[in-house]
Amino acid sequence: MSLLLTTINDISYYQFDINNQDEFKQISQLISKHLSEPYSIYVYWYFLNNWPQYCYTVKKQNSEIIIGVIISKLEPHREVRMRGYIGMLVIDPQYRKMGIARNLVKLTIEHMKIDGVDEMMLETEVINQGALNLYESFGFLRTKRLYRYYLNTHDAYRLILPLSERSHKRIAFLPPIV
């Protein structure tokens, strides 16, 4: 059973349960239906199997249907920083503009801070103004334009959110993570 983290305005936020195959299926269907990039089931499994603690699902209170999900990971970056990466964020269109995506991003950042993240990173399509507005409201910075990054040939922005002193120093001047 998924761990209930919080409920806000009849919307419940859960930590993903790796043993729940129905949740895995719902997540993969939600992402396939609403993201422009086609992902293999192995991509979901890679994230969800290795970092289930950074996958959060959203359901209406007293419902088993997932209406939103964020999938992330936390790894060393060049052996000198801990970098959180938001791989996927999807909200069912009928539940958008309710603050759900904002709550999921906030939840992810908060949990990664507890685990010692130095910076957060993600990519999003340059034409996705809603996503850019959301992430930039948290302080994410556009650091690079990635030309023809997606299979649909759209460009992407790489966004980074510095969260620690280490994230403000050049990598060449940082000692390795212990």
N, C-alpha and C positions, 0 to 999 in steps of 0.2 A: 504494500500500500504506500502511496506517495506521502511524503511528509508535508503537512500543511504548514506554510510559513507565515501567511497573513491573509486576511480578508479585508478588502476595501470596497465599499459600496456594492455589496453582493457579488463581488468578483474575488475568487480565491486563487492564491498563488502557492504553487507546490514545487518541491524539489523532485526532480524526475526519479522514478523508481526503476532501476535497471532490470529488475525481474518482472516488470509488467509489460508483456508483449503487446497488449492492446494499446498502451500508451505509445510504445515505439511505432506501431502501425499508424496511429492517429497523427503523430508528429510527422512522419514521413509523408503522409497524404496531405497534411496542411501545408508543408513546405513545397511539395511538388505542385500543388494547386496554385499557390500564391506568390512564389518567387520566380523571377524571370530566368534564373540560372538553373538548368537541370542538374540535380545532384544524384549520384549513385547511392543506393542503399548502404553501400560500404562507407561512404562519407559520414552518414548519420551514425552508423555503428562505431566508426573510429572515434568521433566526439563523445557519443553517449556511453561507450564502453570504458573509455580512458578518463573522462572527466564528468561523470554523472552529477557530481556536486555543483557543477556550473551550468546545468540545464534546468531551466525553470519553466513550468507549464502553467497555464491559466485556464480556469474553468468557471462557469457561472456557479454560484453557490448551490449546493445540492444537485450538481449535474456531473456526469462522467465524460462529457464531451469537451475536448481541448479546443479552446478558441484562440490561444496564443502560445508562443514558445520562444525562448531565447536559448541558444546553444553556444557555449564558449569553452575556452580552454586556458590554462595557465602553464607556461613553460619558460625556461631560461632563454634569453635572447642573446646570442653571441657570448654566452657564458658570463656576462657581466650585469645583466638586468633580468628581472622577472617581468615577463610581458604577458598580459592578459589579451586574449584575442576573441572578439565576438564574431563567430562564424555565420550565424543565422539569427534573424529576428523576424518573426511573422505573426501578424494579428489577422484573424478572420475579418474581411472588409466590413461586415455588419457591426463589428465591435470596435472599429477604429474611432479615433477622436474622443476616446474616453479616458485617456491617460494610462492605458494598459502598457503600451510600449515604454513610456517614460518610467513606469514603476518597475518593469523588467530590467531596464538598463540600470536603474538606480540599485536594485537588488543585486545585480551582478557586480557592479563596482564595489558596493559595500562588502560583499563576501570576499571578493578578491583582495581588497585592502586588508582585511583580517588575515589573509594568507600571504601578505607581503608583496603584493604587486607593485612594480615601479611605474609601469605605464600600461595603458590599454590601447589596442589597435584594432582597426577593422577597415574593410573596403565597402564602398557603396557606389552605385551608379551616379554619374554626374547629373543625370536628369531627375534623380529622385530627391526633389526639393524637400519633401516631408522628412525623409531620413536625415538629410543634411541639417535641417533646422533642429531636429531632435538632438542629434549628437553634438552639434555646435552649442546648443543650450547647456550642455554639460561641460563645455570647455574643450571639446575635441577640436584639433587643428588640422586643416588640410595640409598635408606634408608632401604629397606627390600626386601627379595625375598619371594614371596608368592607361595608356592608349590601347583601345580595342581589347580590354581586359576580359570582358565577358564573351561567352559564345555567341551572343546576339550582336556582337561587335561594338557594343557601347563601351565608352570609356568609364573608368572608375576613379574615385579619389581614395587615396589612403589617408585615413584620419588617425591621429594619435592624441591621447589624453595623458599628459604628464601627471604623475601622482606622487612622486617622491623626489628627493634631492638628486638621487642617481639619474633620474630621467632628464635632468637639466645639464648633465655633463656629457661631454663627448665620450663615446665608447672607448677610444684609445687611452683615455686617462683614468678609466675605472679598473679597480682590481677585480679579479674573478669572484663570482658568487661562491661562498663557502657552503 
